[in-house]
Amino acid sequence: MKKGILVVAAIGAIFFTSCKDDASSKVNAANVETAAERDAQAVYYPEMTFEESEFDFGTIAKGTNVEHVFKFTNTGKAPLVITNASSSCGCTVPSYPRNTSIAPGETGEMTVKFNGSGQGQVTKTVTVSANTEAATEKLTIKAFVEADAEPSV
């Protein structure tokens, strides 16, 4: 019985290994060219180039609302879509073009508002998420926030 199972297994192994076809003969050359073109196009990314990535408001009074507009250009070869912009704290609020595709060569603006909280030298970061190769860009705002005038007693 064992010999019979071994013989059947050996014949099955020979049968499955001897039925190999030449796989390269089944490849369609037109499909290879189409795939190569598609893959070549897939490497194009949008690129977000800011006129400035850092802005200093200088000295401001505590609680003063200030804002700055960061201008950018899509210098890449594909449409740019900003998916999110978030700040390092709630005192900084970015606004950006939502659900908008920015074509290569076009410009856009991102407004960053700061409410003057904190005291002394303050640095806040805005992280911009987009469909660029790096996936994120960083913007920085700075300010020196003056302390409240102390009330006289």
Buried (B, 14 or more C-beta within 10 A) or exposed (E): EEEEEEEEEEEEEEEEEEEEEEEEEEEEEEEEEEEEEEEEEEEEBBBBEBEEBEBEBEEBEBEBEBBBEBEBBBEBEBBBBBEEBEBBEEBBBBEBBEEEBBEBEEEBEBEBBBBBBBEEEBEBBBBBBBBBEEEEBEBBBBBBBBEEEEEEE
